[in-house]
């Protein structure tokens, strides 16, 4: 199947849904390819491309098409990733809906996909966990105790894909009611059933003061989180989200022996 044919059939919306990414009303995203505090990745649905306006991003200066987006996403693993352009093209083929594939230039294309687009509920979970892990990664960069804990465990925080949960993401200027509801739904916040001093519902952050690791599925999507407390409390060291799944840092390459 020719690359041009894939690009003509595979939409950017399909690719974003596959990775659980949802642009805001202005078609912007927190760029997944670099630490991003404000949405710097602009999505262009008409051309099925996107562009990161941050000079800190490795993709800056070049429009990203659907295949390049897949390539960059697959290479986000802590080990640096090893997805080739050819493998990205194969994954792009697999994302095509059955009705969009068949015979192209005489080449047979599978009529089913190994990696179907996630159902709405699954996509929402992935989107929320991806957003929160991006926040936790920024928290690690600004937490001296968390970095010291990792160093004590012989882990280089600059090379290890991890974050830190200070338990403050639902307070102050960070407060976002929709995000709070989603965090309660997926177990990142525990509703105490009481009121805080301000009269608002009181929540207990799950895995507070813990180093955070993303657990990924075979498509390299974040499907769960693991928290390891930096405090030496024998009874409260390890925290897994409910409905635990996925592996760290990622599933092994299917070609591995």
C-alpha positions, 0 to 999 in steps of 0.5 A, a space after each residue: 500500500 503506497 504511503 500517499 494512499 495511507 495518508 489519503 485514507 487515514 485521518 489525523 482524528 483517527 490517529 489522535 483517538 487511537 492514542 487517547 488524545 483530545 484537542 481543546 475547542 481551539 484544536 490545540 493539545 499539550 504536546 506529547 513530544 516535550 514537557 508542555 505547560 500550555 497547549 503548543 501543538 496545533 491540530 489542522 484537521 483539513 490537512 491532517 497535520 499538526 505543528 508544535 510552536 514550542 522551540 523546545 520540541 524536537 518536532 518544531 519547524 516541521 509539520 507532522 503528518 499522520 505517519 510522522 505522528 505515529 512514529 514520534 508517539 511510538 518512540 516515546 518509551 523511556 528507552 528511547 524507542 526503536 520504531 522505524 518509519 516502516 513500522 510506523 507505516 505498518 501501524 498506520 495501515 492497521 489503524 485504517 477502518 475495515 471499510 477503508 482497506 482492500 486492494 490498493 495498487 494490486 496489493 492486498 491489505 488486511 480487512 481487520 486491525 490488530 490495534 482498533 480505535 479504543 472505545 469511548 470509555 477506554 479512550 477517555 481513561 487513556 486521555 485522562 491518565 496521559 494528561 495527569 502523567 504529563 502533569 506528574 512529570 513536571 512535578 518530578 522536575 521541581 521536587 528535590 525530595 523525589 529526585 533525591 529518592 530516585 538517586 538513592 535507588 540508582 535511578 537517573 530522573 533525567 533518563 527515567 520516564 517518571 513523575 511525582 504526585 505532590 497531591 496538589 493538582 486539584 487545588 487553587 489555580 489548578 482546579 478543574 471540575 471536569 478533571 476532578 470528576 474524571 480523577 474520581 472516576 479513575 481512582 486518582 482522587 478518593 471522595 471522602 464524602 465530607 466538606 473541606 474548610 471552603 465548603 467544597 467536597 473533600 478529596 484524598 489524592 491517591 498515591 500522594 507523595 509517590 514517584 509515578 510510573 506509567 503502565 502502557 498497553 501494547 499500543 504504548 498508550 498509558 492505561 494505568 499508573 503505579 505510585 511508589 511512596 518516597 517515604 519509608 512506610 512499610 504499610 503504604 509503599 506501593 499504590 496501583 490504580 484500580 483496574 490495573 493493567 499495562 507494563 512499565 516502561 512498555 510492552 516488549 517489541 513483538 519481534 523480541 525473542 
